[in-house]
Amino acid sequence: MISTWVSVIVMLVAFVNGARNKDDIQPCAKVQTSSSTVPLGSPVTATCVIRDDCPLVIGQAVHIEWRLGDHFLPSSPVAAESGRISEVVIPSFNHTKAILTCCVQASPIQIVGGVEIRAGYPPPAPQNLSCQTNLTNPNTLTCNWDPRQQDTHLLTKYILFTEIWDSKENHTYNLPPGVNHYTIPRSDFVLFSDMEIYVKAVNELGEATSAHITLEPVSAAKFDQPKILKVEAVPKRYGCLKLRWCLSQHQAWMHSYHLILEVRLKTADSSQWNEPILVDRVKPMRPVDQCRLLHGTQYLAQIRVRYQQSPWSEWSSSQSGVTLESAPTGRLNSWMKVSGNHAHQQLNIHLFWKPSKQFRANGQNVSYIVSLQKAPVERGRVCSTTGNYCAFQLPGRAKKVYLSAVNAAGKSPPTEVRIYQPEDRAVISDVRAIPQDDRSLLVQWRRLVSSSLTDYVVEWRPLLKTDLSLIQFEIADRNQSSLAITGSFEPYKPYGISVYPRFKDGIGLPQTVNAYSRQKAPSVVPKIRIKKTWQSHIELTWDEIPLDQRNGIIQNYKVVYQDKKGPINVVNADLEERRVILRDLNTLSLYEAFLMVSTLSGSRNGSTIHFEIEPFDAVAVVMIVTASGVGLSLMIIFVVMTCFSNHKRLKVRFWPAVPDPANSSIKRWTSDSTRDTSLSLDADEPNPIYLSHLSFLDLPMKLNKQDDDLWLNSAEDTSDLGDSICGSPFIPGYSGSNSDSVPYATVIFSGACTSRPPKEPHHVYLRSESTQPLLETEESFSPKCYQNMAADGMTREQCFFGPCDNDGPEEGTDQVILWDDFPFLQALAMNDTQND
C-alpha cells in the first residue's frame, strides 16, 4: 500500500514538473525498463529521457540522478548532444516491490519520472490433484489440489480444465487468486464416463500445470454410511454370523451394482476391533456370512463400502449378534492357596482360576464347578460359582480336585488341580515392582537354584479392597526372574504383589512388596505430638498415615526445626518408629518444628508446632535425690531393728506366737483371780510353751431344744469363743479378742467364773476354729464334740458346737489312752485333782 502511494506521488510530481501545452500535460521525463516484473535477484536496466520542453531544464545544464526508494544509484549518461538521457543498471534486484525514480539537480532536487518494479518467482505446479463425487442430491464433483506453500510474492491464479472422453466436451474454470478447489456442477460430468482433469497455475512470471488424472465420477464417489439391518447366527453352523445390510436412501438406486464391502468384528468385552475382512463384488441387500468365529460368543459388527477405487465410506453403526453355543474347550489356569496341614482334619482352600490361551467358553452364561471326582462332576461337587474363585474346606487326606467349565451346551474336560501343602522353604528374595506405565508393572526377584522348583506364581491385588475376586495371578517359568504384569492399575492406589515358588510337592514361602503404578505427594501429614521433655532434649512422635492417603511408598520422615535466632535443622526419622529426639536444644528459646513426608514423586509439609525447653534446676534435683536417700535409709534401719529386736511385744506384732498343743503345759488353774494370774510352771518340764489365753463362758445348767439349736446353728464360727467375759488368767492386760494371739481352746463352765468351783466340776473343752493348723496331723478344721473326760454321765444335751456322733469312749475303756492323745485335757484333769 505504501509503495502504491509512493508511485502515485511520483507520477503527480512528474506531471507537475512536466511541460504544458494547449492539449495536455506531459511529464518532463520518461523512464523505461526491460520489464516491470522480474525474477527476484535478477539484474534490472532502466533509461531516463528528459523532454526538451521540460521547464526544469530549459536554458540550463542538465545533471540526472537515479533513486531506488530512498537510496541514490550511480548512473552513466548516454552519449547525446543534449545530455538529457541517462541509464542505470541494478545488478541484483532483491526487493519484491520498489519505486525507481529519475531526478534532475535543481534547488531542490526535482523528480521528473519513475516506474514501479516488482519481483518474485514463477508459480510451482499444483500437486495431489484429486476429485470426489457426491452422490447426494444434487450430485457434484469436487476437485482439490495442493498449491505448494511456496510464496511467489506475486498473485497466482488457477485454471481447472476438464475433458469428457466420450463426448469430447471440454470445460475451463478460472478461479480467483488464492483459491485451490472447485466444485464441478452435475451438468458438466457424466457418472459412468471417464474424464481427464488437470489444473494450471499462472502468474506474471509464468505458468505450471499439474499432473493429469483420469477417473470415472462414480468411481470417485464416497458413499454414505451403510446400515446393518440384522446380525444373527447361521443355523447348524457353529462360529458363523449372517449380516443383512443396505445402502443409504440417497444411494439406494445403486442396488444393482457390485460394490466392495469391508466387515470388522470384535467380541463384546473387547476394546480392539479385529482386522477388517474384505468382501469383493457384493450387491446391496445381499446377506454376508462371517465364519471362523468363537462359539457362543457375542460379537459387534460394522461395515463400510466403496465402488471400485472410490474412497471408503464411513463405518456403519454397530450391531451385535451371538454365535451358536457349544461345550467349553481348553484348560483353565489355576492357583490354589492352602492353610492347615494333613495333621488337621480340615484344609481351608482358596482356589483361583482364569482362562488359558487355549480355553474357549463357547457360551454366554458360563459357570465353574470344583469337584473331588473327575466324573461324574456333580457327585463330588464342593463348589459351584460364576466367578473366578472359590473358597471351601476339604478333609486333610484330600490330594486333588477337578475344575470344570459348564454352559448350556455342555461342560469342558476337567482340569486337575493338585493340593500342595505350604512349606517352610524360601528360595525368593529382593522382590521389586517397577512401574512401566499406568497399566503395567515389571516384577523382578532374585531366585535360588532348586531342583524341585517347577514354576513361580505372581499374585497381585488392590490393598484398599477386600473382594477376593479382584485377586489376579500369572504363572512364570522356573527360569524366569522377572515378569511384566498388566491390568487396570489405578494411579496413587497401593497394590500388594507376592511371588510364590511352587515345588513338585508343595508351595514355598512368598515374598511380598507394595507397589504403585504412579505416585504423588501424600494427601495428609500427621500432626506432631510432644511425648517427653528432659534437660535439653525433646521427643516428638506422630501417627502413621492411613494407607488410602499415602499416594505412594513413604521414603522418609523429616522433622525440620529452628529457633528464631538459630539455623534450620533437619532430622531424619525411622520409618517404623515414627519418632525423633531433638538434642542439645537451647533453654528458654522458642522453637518451631514441622514434619515433612516424602514419596518418590513428591513431598508435603505438615502443620507447625511451637515448644520451649524449660531450664534445668540442679538444686531441686539434689534435694529430691537427698530426700529419697534419707527415706530409703530410714526404711532399712527400721527393717533391721525389727528383725533383730528382743522386745517381745514388738516381735509379736509382726510374728504372732502360734502355740503348739504337743508342748503345752498347764499346772495350775484357780478361779479366785482371773485377771492377773501368773502361771505356775513345773521346773521338771523342759521348755514349756505358754498358751495364748483361756477364755470362759457361763452357760446355764439346762439347755432346752431351742437353745441347743441356736448353738448348733452357730457352730460355723467359733473363733470368738476365746473372748472371755472375765478375761484371760494367763496374760495380764488381756482385753478380749482384740489381741493378736490366737485362741487355742475355749472351756465352758456351768457356773460363773467368779464363783467357787463346785464339788463336781462341769466343763466342756471346745477346739478353736483358727485357720492356722495346731497339729501336723490335723486334717479338718470343723469342730468336733468332745465330752468331759473327768465327769461321768454327761448328757447328750451338753455336747456343744458340733454333732455328737457317739464316737466317744465306751464305759469301761481305759481312760489313759485318751489322756495321752489330749495333753491339754490331761492338764485340766490334773488341776481338778489338785483343787479337790
ABEGO torsion letter per residue (X at the ends): XAAAAAAAAAAAAAAAABBBBAABBBBABBBBBABABBBBGBBBBBBBBBBAABAAABGBBBBBBBBBEABBBBBBBBBBAAGABBBBBBABBABABBBBBBBBBBOBBBBABBBBBBBBBBBBBBBGBBBBBBABOBBBBBBBBBAEABBAGBBBBBBBBBBBAAAGBBBBBBBBBGBABBBBBAAABBAABBBBBBBBBBBAAEBBBBBBBBBBAAAABBBBBBBBABBBBBBGBBGBBBBBBBBBAAAAAAAABBBBBBBBBBBAABABBBBBBBBBGBBBGBBBBBBGBBBGBBBBBBBBBBBEABBBBBBBBBBBBBBBBBBBBEBBBBBBBBBEBAABABBBBBBBBBBBAABBAGBABBBBBBBABAOBAAAABABBBABABBBBBBBAABABBBBBBBBAAEBBBBBBBBBBBBBBBBABBGBBBBBABAABBBBBBBBBBBAABABBBBBBBBAABABAAABBBBBBBAABABBBBBEBBBBGBBBBBBBBBBBAAEBBBBBBBBBBABBBBBABBBBBBBABBBEABBBBBBBBBBAAAAGEBBABBBBBBBBAABBBBBBBBBAAAGBBBBBGBBBGBBBBBBBBBBBAAEBBBBBBBBBBBBBBBAAAAAAAAAAAAAAAAAAAAAAAAAAABABAAAAAAABBBBBBAAABBBABBBAABAABBBBBBBAABBGBBBBABBBBBBBBABBBAAAAAAAAAAAABAAAAABBAAEBAABBGBBEAABABBBABBBBBABBAABBBBABBBBBBBBBABABBABAABABABBBBBBBAABBGBBAAABBGEBBAGABBBBGBBAAAAAAABAAAAAAAAAAAAAX
